[in-house]
Amino acid sequence: MNWGAFLIDLLQIVGGLVVGLVAGFFIARNYMKKYIKQNPPMNEQMIRAMMSQMGRTPSQKQVNQMMKTMNKYM
């Protein structure tokens, strides 16, 4: 058995896996950023409904404040 050829093949396999993982990470990250930008997880109507279910009548100022806080963490 030729150990030199075996090590080269093993390094190629490991290198291919590392490159694939790094490329997959960046592709998935860009896809999720684009998806969240197009479909935001919360909007003003959802915030109003949530606060109404909790028994509060939200003012526009409170809704704007919550939206600003949520956008800050996105």
Contacts in CASP RR format, 6 or more apart in sequence:
PFRMAT RR
TARGET T0000
AUTHOR 0000-0000-0000
METHOD contacts of the structure
MODEL  1
MNWGAFLIDLLQIVGGLVVGLVAGFFIARNYMKKYIKQNPPMNEQMIRAM
MSQMGRTPSQKQVNQMMKTMNKYM
36 74 0 8 1.000
40 74 0 8 1.000
42 67 0 8 1.000
42 70 0 8 1.000
44 63 0 8 1.000
44 67 0 8 1.000
47 58 0 8 1.000
47 63 0 8 1.000
47 66 0 8 1.000
47 67 0 8 1.000
48 58 0 8 1.000
48 63 0 8 1.000
51 57 0 8 1.000
51 58 0 8 1.000
51 62 0 8 1.000
51 63 0 8 1.000
52 58 0 8 1.000
END
